[in-house]
Amino acid sequence: MKRKILINLIGILLAFLIGAIVMLIQGKDPILAYASLFEYSLGKKFVYTLNKSVPLVLTGLSATVAFASGPVNLGQPGQLLIGALFAVIGGLYLKLPPFLMIPALLLLAMIGGALWSGIAALCKHFFRMSEFITTLMLNMIADFLTLWAISYPLFEKDANHPQTPPIATAAWMPEWGNLSSSVLVMVIAFGIIWWVMNRTTAGYEWRISGQNSLFSRLGGVNVSKNYVLVMLLTGALAGLAGGLVLMAGPHRFIKDMGANYAWDGIMIAMVANSGVFLTLIFGLFFAVLQTGATGMQLTALVPRELIQVLQAVIVLIVVAGRGYFETLFARREARRKMKGLAK
């Protein structure tokens, strides 16, 4: 774990160094820019940073569980949208008190995401179609399906752009000050996923299947069953993210509501090397960057698009350099042990 954290820190520092060089070339002050970034995201807007981390962490956990267990589920964007669609339908037509309405909509969101990922799982189970392809294709279908739904059957009368009417206020996520209770839901989901992956037989089987499916099959693991379970669970996590975005934010389904949360979540899982704890850390870190981009732009006049470059460079350096740094540290450790034996 310490080695993984060190490798990630090296990648982040190199990315920030490259960003500083870019700013210097443009005549900007990188020290002021980075100071503004962290002061804004960890100071003035810290609560907003926590709120923003919710879909990043949840979609990151979705991709992390999938990658660690074998399936290459890249359908988080579509699963998030379908989860939000199921939640908005429940919010428009169910009439329940808040203590029942909120859990009901969260459950609907998870069911929507799971059903959407389940389509890819069934295609793999019955037709041997790669989930890498089917989940990507389902993303586009989900995009057009939800756009149709909010443009026609669920369209808000007299609206100027595609959107639904607001959901019932009983379905709005409570807030403590400016802190959304969706953060609490995210923490609970993280705790459950960590426990499942690290303390249960199912999690152990999933991790073994992800490392060597043939070995796990020979050891008596039902790989096909676990594959379907993982796909459903990861779809449910992405759907939950969509439901929370809807219920904590605009309280209605609007066009482009999903933004880039799910794609960023996939990047977070890649940087975290499919580690559950590191996914939480990088989800929070990416939220810091994205929130602080506004402060950096206001104070240092650095375009907020630079943060997208920083995120991409972090992913590139950490993922591409992971093998090199692992080899380098292993060699240094071997030399140290050899010297110790020689003495």
LUMLUM-58891 format. One line per 4 residues: their letters; for each residue x, z, y of N, C-alpha, C. Coordinates in steps of 0.05 Angstrom, whole numbers. Layout:
N
a = X:Z:Y:X:Z:Y:X:Z:Y; ...
This chain:
343
mkrk = 17:0:-24:0:0:0:17:0:25; 39:17:26:56:18:49:69:-9:54; 77:-22:32:90:-49:36:70:-69:47; 45:-68:38:25:-86:48:20:-82:78
ilin = 19:-56:85:14:-50:114:37:-59:131; 62:-56:121:86:-64:135:86:-94:139; 79:-109:118:78:-138:120:57:-147:141; 34:-134:140:13:-141:160:22:-134:188
ligi = 35:-112:192:45:-105:219:65:-125:229; 83:-134:211:102:-155:219:88:-180:228; 67:-188:213:52:-212:220:38:-209:247; 27:-185:252:13:-181:278:33:-181:301
llaf = 56:-168:297:76:-168:319:87:-196:325; 91:-212:304:101:-239:308:80:-256:323; 54:-251:315:33:-266:328:31:-259:358; 34:-233:364:33:-224:392:57:-235:407
liga = 80:-237:394:103:-248:407:99:-278:414; 87:-292:395:82:-321:400:61:-323:423; 41:-306:423:22:-306:445:35:-300:472; 54:-281:472:68:-275:497:84:-299:507
ivml = 97:-313:488:112:-337:496:94:-358:509; 71:-362:496:51:-381:507:43:-373:535; 38:-347:540:29:-338:566:52:-341:586; 76:-335:578:99:-339:597:102:-368:605
iqgk = 98:-386:586:100:-415:593:79:-423:613; 55:-410:611:33:-415:630:35:-399:656; 56:-383:658:60:-368:683:43:-342:684; 35:-332:661:19:-307:660:37:-284:652
dpil = 28:-260:658:42:-235:651:32:-225:624; 47:-228:603:37:-219:576:33:-189:574; 50:-173:588:47:-144:587:21:-136:599; 15:-147:623:-11:-141:636:-34:-150:619
ayas = -31:-174:606:-53:-185:590:-59:-167:566; -38:-159:552:-42:-142:528:-52:-114:536; -41:-104:558:-50:-77:567:-80:-78:574; -88:-100:587:-117:-103:594:-134:-106:569
lfey = -124:-120:550:-138:-125:525:-145:-98:512; -125:-82:508:-129:-56:494:-143:-35:511; -138:-36:537:-152:-17:555:-182:-23:555; -189:-48:555:-218:-56:556:-231:-50:529
slgk = -219:-58:507:-232:-56:481:-231:-27:469; -210:-12:476:-208:15:465:-215:36:486; -220:28:510:-227:46:531:-255:42:541; -258:24:561:-284:20:573:-306:11:554
kfvy = -299:-7:535:-318:-19:517:-314:-11:488; -304:13:483:-298:21:456:-323:21:438; -346:30:449:-371:31:434:-379:2:427; -376:-16:446:-383:-44:441:-365:-55:420
tlnk = -339:-47:420:-321:-56:399:-330:-47:371; -339:-23:369:-350:-13:343:-375:-29:335; -392:-34:354:-416:-50:347:-409:-78:338; -389:-90:351:-381:-117:344:-367:-118:317
svpl = -356:-96:308:-342:-96:283:-360:-98:259; -386:-91:262:-405:-89:240:-406:-115:224; -414:-138:236:-415:-163:220:-388:-172:210; -367:-166:225:-340:-174:216:-332:-159:191
vltg = -336:-133:190:-329:-117:167:-346:-125:143; -372:-127:147:-390:-133:125:-385:-160:112; -382:-181:129:-375:-207:118:-347:-207:106; -329:-192:118:-302:-189:106:-303:-176:79
lsat = -319:-155:76:-323:-142:50:-335:-161:30; -354:-177:39:-366:-197:21:-345:-216:10; -328:-227:27:-307:-245:18:-285:-230:2; -279:-206:9:-259:-190:-5:-267:-184:-34
vafa = -292:-175:-38:-301:-169:-65:-302:-195:-81; -310:-217:-69:-311:-243:-84:-283:-251:-92; -264:-252:-73:-237:-262:-78:-223:-244:-98; -227:-217:-96:-214:-199:-114:-225:-200:-142
sgpv = -249:-210:-145:-262:-211:-171:-262:-238:-184; -252:-259:-170:-251:-285:-182:-266:-307:-168; -292:-303:-162:-308:-324:-149:-297:-330:-121; -296:-356:-114:-288:-364:-87:-313:-369:-71
nlgq = -325:-348:-63:-350:-349:-48:-344:-353:-18; -348:-378:-8:-344:-384:20:-371:-388:34; -392:-377:23:-419:-381:33:-429:-360:52; -411:-342:62:-420:-321:79:-435:-330:104
pgql = -427:-353:117:-443:-361:140:-472:-367:134; -476:-381:112:-504:-388:104:-519:-363:94; -505:-346:79:-518:-322:69:-526:-303:92; -509:-302:113:-516:-286:136:-541:-296:150
liga = -543:-323:153:-566:-335:166:-592:-330:150; -590:-334:124:-614:-330:107:-622:-301:107; -603:-283:107:-609:-254:109:-624:-248:135; -614:-260:157:-627:-256:183:-655:-268:183
lfav = -659:-291:170:-685:-304:169:-705:-286:153; -697:-276:130:-714:-258:115:-721:-233:132; -702:-222:147:-707:-199:163:-726:-204:185; -724:-228:198:-742:-234:220:-770:-239:210
iggl = -773:-251:187:-800:-254:175:-813:-227:170; -797:-209:159:-808:-182:154:-815:-168:180; -797:-172:200:-802:-159:226:-826:-170:241; -834:-194:235:-857:-206:249:-883:-200:235
ylkl = -882:-196:209:-908:-195:194:-913:-168:181; -892:-151:177:-897:-125:165:-906:-105:187; -923:-87:180:-932:-66:198:-927:-39:185; -904:-28:191:-896:-3:178:-884:16:200
ppfl = -884:42:195:-870:60:213:-840:56:211; -825:64:232:-796:58:233:-781:68:208; -788:92:198:-772:102:175:-776:86:150; -796:69:149:-800:50:127:-793:22:135
mipa = -798:15:160:-793:-12:169:-764:-20:169; -747:-3:179:-718:-9:180:-706:-13:152; -710:6:133:-700:1:106:-712:-24:93; -737:-29:98:-750:-53:86:-737:-78:96
llll = -731:-80:122:-719:-104:132:-690:-107:123; -676:-85:121:-648:-86:111:-648:-96:82; -668:-86:66:-670:-95:39:-677:-124:37; -695:-133:54:-702:-162:55:-678:-179:62
amig = -662:-170:81:-638:-185:89:-619:-187:66; -615:-165:51:-597:-166:28:-608:-184:6; -634:-184:2:-647:-201:-18:-643:-230:-10; -647:-236:16:-643:-264:25:-615:-274:20
galw = -595:-258:27:-567:-266:23:-560:-268:-7; -571:-250:-23:-566:-251:-52:-579:-275:-64; -603:-282:-56:-616:-306:-67:-601:-331:-60; -590:-332:-36:-575:-356:-27:-549:-359:-43
sgia = -535:-337:-47:-511:-338:-63:-518:-342:-93; -542:-332:-101:-550:-335:-128:-554:-365:-136; -561:-381:-116:-564:-410:-122:-537:-421:-131; -516:-414:-117:-489:-423:-125:-481:-412:-152
alck = -488:-386:-157:-482:-374:-183:-496:-388:-206; -521:-396:-202:-536:-410:-223:-525:-438:-227; -516:-451:-206:-504:-478:-209:-478:-476:-225; -463:-454:-221:-439:-451:-237:-445:-444:-266
hffr = -465:-427:-270:-472:-418:-297:-484:-440:-314; -501:-457:-303:-515:-477:-319:-502:-505:-317; -489:-511:-294:-479:-538:-291:-448:-539:-287; -435:-516:-288:-406:-514:-284:-397:-525:-257
msef = -414:-522:-237:-407:-531:-210:-391:-510:-196; -369:-517:-184:-352:-498:-170:-366:-485:-147; -365:-458:-146:-377:-444:-123:-363:-450:-97; -338:-458:-99:-322:-466:-75:-337:-488:-60
ittl = -347:-507:-75:-361:-530:-63:-390:-523:-57; -404:-511:-76:-433:-506:-72:-438:-486:-49; -421:-465:-46:-426:-446:-25:-421:-459:3; -401:-477:4:-396:-491:29:-420:-510:36
mlnm = -430:-524:16:-453:-541:20:-478:-525:28; -482:-502:16:-505:-486:22:-504:-475:50; -479:-472:61:-477:-463:89:-491:-483:108; -486:-508:104:-499:-529:121:-529:-529:117
iadf = -538:-527:92:-566:-527:86:-580:-503:100; -567:-479:99:-578:-455:112:-579:-459:142; -559:-472:153:-559:-477:182:-583:-494:190; -588:-516:176:-610:-533:183:-637:-520:176
ltlw = -638:-506:154:-663:-493:146:-672:-472:166; -653:-455:175:-661:-435:194:-667:-447:222; -653:-469:229:-659:-482:254:-687:-494:253; -695:-506:230:-722:-516:227:-743:-493:229
aisy = -736:-471:216:-755:-448:215:-761:-437:243; -740:-435:259:-744:-423:286:-752:-444:306; -753:-470:298:-762:-491:316:-791:-498:312; -801:-492:288:-829:-500:281:-846:-476:272
plfe = -845:-468:247:-865:-448:239:-862:-421:252; -837:-413:259:-832:-387:272:-826:-389:301; -829:-412:313:-822:-417:341:-839:-400:360; -826:-388:379:-840:-372:399:-854:-391:420
kdan = -879:-388:423:-894:-405:441:-883:-403:469; -880:-427:482:-871:-430:509:-841:-424:513; -826:-420:491:-797:-415:494:-783:-441:502; -760:-439:515:-745:-462:525:-725:-473:504
hpqt = -720:-457:483:-700:-465:463:-709:-452:437; -698:-462:414:-706:-452:388:-702:-422:385; -723:-407:381:-721:-378:377:-748:-369:366; -748:-345:354:-773:-333:344:-783:-313:364
ppia = -807:-304:361:-816:-281:377:-800:-256:369; -800:-236:386:-785:-211:379:-798:-197:356; -782:-184:340:-793:-169:317:-805:-143:327; -820:-130:311:-833:-105:319:-812:-84:327
taaw = -819:-69:348:-799:-49:357:-793:-28:336; -811:-25:317:-806:-6:295:-782:-15:278; -775:-41:280:-753:-51:264:-726:-52:279; -726:-43:304:-702:-43:319:-683:-21:310
mpew = -658:-27:306:-639:-6:299:-636:15:321; -639:40:315:-636:61:336:-608:61:348; -607:70:373:-581:72:387:-577:100:396; -552:109:395:-544:135:406:-526:128:431
gnls = -538:130:454:-524:119:478:-524:89:475; -500:78:474:-497:49:470:-487:43:442; -483:64:425:-474:60:398:-497:54:380; -496:31:367:-517:23:348:-514:37:322
ssvl = -537:44:310:-537:57:284:-528:38:262; -526:12:269:-515:-7:249:-487:-1:241; -472:13:259:-445:22:252:-446:41:229; -466:59:229:-469:78:207:-475:64:181
vmvi = -492:43:182:-499:27:158:-473:14:148; -457:4:166:-432:-10:158:-413:10:144; -411:34:155:-393:54:143:-403:62:115; -430:65:112:-441:71:85:-436:49:66
afgi = -440:24:74:-435:0:57:-406:-1:49; -387:5:68:-359:5:61:-353:27:40; -364:51:44:-359:72:25:-369:65:-3; -392:52:-5:-403:45:-31:-386:24:-44
iwwv = -377:4:-29:-360:-18:-40:-334:-6:-49; -322:11:-33:-296:23:-40:-299:39:-66; -321:54:-68:-325:70:-93:-330:52:-117; -346:31:-114:-351:13:-136:-325:-1:-145
mnrt = -310:-10:-127:-286:-26:-134:-263:-8:-145; -262:17:-137:-240:34:-145:-247:57:-164; -272:63:-168:-279:86:-184:-300:80:-206; -307:56:-210:-327:50:-231:-315:30:-251
tagy = -327:30:-274:-319:11:-295:-325:-18:-286; -347:-22:-273:-354:-49:-264:-333:-60:-244; -325:-43:-225:-304:-51:-206:-278:-58:-220; -271:-41:-240:-246:-47:-255:-248:-74:-269
ewri = -271:-79:-282:-274:-104:-296:-273:-128:-277; -285:-124:-253:-284:-146:-233:-256:-152:-224; -241:-131:-219:-213:-135:-210:-196:-147:-232; -199:-139:-256:-184:-150:-278:-192:-180:-282
sgqn = -217:-186:-280:-226:-214:-282:-214:-231:-260; -212:-219:-236:-200:-234:-214:-171:-240:-218; -157:-221:-232:-128:-225:-236:-122:-243:-260; -138:-240:-282:-134:-257:-306:-160:-257:-322
slfs = -175:-278:-318:-201:-280:-331:-199:-283:-361; -178:-296:-371:-174:-300:-400:-168:-273:-413; -150:-257:-400:-143:-231:-411:-168:-213:-411; -184:-213:-390:-207:-196:-389:-228:-205:-410
rlgg = -230:-231:-414:-250:-241:-434:-241:-232:-462; -215:-234:-468:-205:-225:-494:-208:-195:-497; -208:-181:-475:-211:-152:-476:-240:-142:-479; -258:-161:-480:-286:-154:-484:-303:-153:-459
vnvs = -292:-162:-437:-307:-162:-412:-327:-186:-411; -351:-181:-404:-371:-203:-401:-366:-217:-374; -349:-236:-374:-341:-249:-349:-364:-263:-336; -381:-277:-351:-403:-292:-340:-423:-273:-325
knyv = -429:-251:-339:-447:-231:-326:-436:-220:-301; -410:-213:-302:-397:-201:-278:-396:-222:-256; -392:-247:-263:-391:-268:-242:-417:-269:-226; -439:-268:-241:-466:-269:-228:-470:-244:-211
lvml = -463:-221:-221:-466:-196:-206:-450:-196:-181; -425:-206:-182:-408:-207:-159:-419:-226:-138; -428:-249:-147:-440:-268:-128:-465:-256:-114; -482:-242:-129:-505:-230:-117:-498:-208:-98
ltga = -478:-191:-105:-470:-169:-88:-458:-180:-62; -440:-200:-64:-427:-210:-40:-447:-224:-22; -466:-238:-34:-487:-250:-18:-504:-229:-4; -509:-207:-18:-525:-185:-6:-510:-173:18
lagl = -484:-170:16:-468:-159:38:-470:-177:63; -467:-203:58:-468:-222:81:-496:-222:92; -517:-221:75:-544:-220:85:-549:-195:101; -538:-172:92:-541:-147:107:-529:-150:135
aggl = -506:-164:137:-494:-169:163:-513:-184:181; -526:-205:170:-545:-220:186:-569:-203:195; -579:-187:177:-601:-170:184:-594:-150:206; -570:-139:205:-562:-120:225:-557:-133:252
vlma = -545:-157:252:-541:-172:277:-568:-176:291; -588:-184:275:-615:-188:286:-628:-163:296; -627:-142:280:-642:-117:286:-628:-100:307; -602:-104:311:-588:-88:331:-583:-103:357
gphr = -587:-129:356:-580:-145:379:-603:-158:394; -606:-184:389:-628:-198:404:-656:-191:395; -658:-179:371:-684:-171:360:-703:-195:355; -691:-218:354:-705:-242:347:-684:-262:337
fikd = -692:-282:322:-674:-302:312:-671:-324:333; -647:-327:343:-642:-348:363:-621:-367:351; -620:-391:362:-601:-411:352:-573:-401:356; -555:-407:336:-527:-399:336:-523:-368:337
mgan = -543:-354:327:-541:-325:327:-518:-315:310; -511:-330:288:-490:-321:270:-462:-323:282; -460:-339:304:-434:-344:317:-413:-350:296; -389:-339:299:-368:-343:279:-362:-318:263
yawd = -381:-300:262:-377:-274:248:-368:-279:219; -382:-296:205:-376:-299:176:-350:-312:171; -343:-333:187:-317:-346:184:-294:-327:191; -299:-311:211:-279:-290:218:-276:-270:195
gimi = -299:-264:183:-298:-245:160:-282:-256:137; -284:-282:132:-268:-295:111:-238:-293:118; -231:-298:143:-204:-295:152:-194:-267:148; -211:-247:155:-203:-219:152:-197:-213:123
amva = -214:-223:104:-209:-218:76:-182:-230:67; -176:-254:78:-150:-267:71:-127:-251:81; -128:-242:106:-106:-226:117:-103:-199:102; -126:-188:94:-126:-162:80:-118:-165:51
nsgv = -114:-190:42:-106:-195:14:-126:-183:-5; -152:-185:2:-174:-175:-14:-172:-145:-20; -161:-131:-1:-161:-101:-3:-184:-90:13; -200:-72:0:-224:-62:13:-217:-46:38
fltl = -198:-27:36:-191:-11:59:-179:-28:82; -161:-46:75:-149:-64:95:-170:-82:108; -191:-89:93:-212:-105:105:-226:-90:128; -230:-64:123:-242:-47:145:-223:-46:169
ifgl = -197:-42:164:-178:-40:186:-177:-66:201; -175:-89:188:-173:-114:202:-199:-122:214; -222:-114:203:-247:-119:215:-249:-105:243; -240:-80:243:-239:-65:269:-219:-78:288
ffav = -196:-87:277:-175:-98:294:-185:-125:307; -198:-142:291:-208:-167:302:-230:-161:323; -245:-140:319:-265:-133:339:-252:-124:365; -229:-110:362:-214:-102:386:-204:-126:401
lqtg = -194:-146:386:-184:-170:399:-206:-185:413; -229:-188:399:-250:-204:411:-264:-191:434; -266:-164:433:-277:-150:456:-257:-149:479; -232:-145:473:-212:-143:494:-206:-169:507
atgm = -214:-192:495:-210:-218:507:-223:-220:535; -246:-207:538:-259:-207:564:-243:-192:585; -233:-169:578:-216:-154:596:-191:-168:604; -179:-182:584:-155:-197:589:-160:-220:608
qlta = -183:-233:605:-190:-255:623:-196:-245:651; -210:-223:654:-217:-212:680:-193:-202:696; -175:-188:682:-153:-175:695:-128:-192:698; -120:-205:676:-95:-221:675:-100:-251:678
lvpr = -126:-259:680:-133:-287:684:-123:-305:661; -122:-293:637:-114:-307:613:-139:-316:598; -142:-342:592:-167:-351:579:-172:-336:553; -198:-328:549:-205:-313:525:-201:-330:500
eliq = -198:-356:502:-193:-373:478:-166:-367:466; -148:-354:481:-122:-347:469:-126:-328:446; -147:-311:446:-152:-293:424:-157:-308:398; -170:-330:400:-175:-347:376:-149:-357:365
vlqa = -130:-364:383:-104:-373:375:-89:-350:361; -91:-326:373:-78:-303:362:-88:-297:334; -115:-298:330:-126:-293:304:-116:-313:283; -115:-338:291:-106:-359:273:-77:-355:266
vivl = -61:-348:285:-32:-344:281:-28:-320:263; -43:-299:267:-41:-275:249:-47:-282:221; -68:-297:216:-75:-306:189:-53:-323:178; -43:-342:193:-23:-360:184:3:-346:176
ivva = 12:-328:194:38:-314:188:35:-295:165; 13:-279:165:10:-259:144:6:-272:117; -12:-291:115:-18:-304:90:6:-321:80; 17:-337:98:39:-355:90:64:-339:85
grgy = 69:-318:100:94:-303:97:93:-280:77; 69:-276:65:66:-253:47:85:-255:24; 86:-279:11:104:-282:-12:133:-279:-4; 141:-289:19:168:-287:28:176:-258:33
fetl = 159:-243:47:165:-215:53:165:-198:28; 146:-204:10:145:-189:-16:171:-193:-31; 181:-218:-32:206:-224:-46:230:-210:-32; 229:-211:-6:251:-199:10:252:-169:5
farr = 229:-155:6:229:-126:1:236:-119:-28; 227:-136:-46:234:-131:-75:264:-133:-79; 276:-153:-67:305:-156:-70:320:-132:-58; 311:-123:-34:324:-100:-22:321:-75:-39
earr = 297:-72:-51:292:-49:-68:310:-50:-93; 313:-75:-104:330:-78:-128:359:-72:-121; 369:-81:-98:397:-76:-90:401:-46:-87; 381:-32:-74:384:-4:-70:386:11:-96
kmkg = 369:3:-116:370:16:-142:396:10:-157; 406:-14:-154:432:-21:-167:454:-4:-155; 454:-1:-129:475:16:-116:473:45:-126; 449:54:-129:445:81:-139:455:85:-167
lak = 451:64:-184:461:65:-212:491:64:-213; 502:48:-194:532:44:-194:545:71:-186; 532:87:-170:544:113:-162:543:133:-185
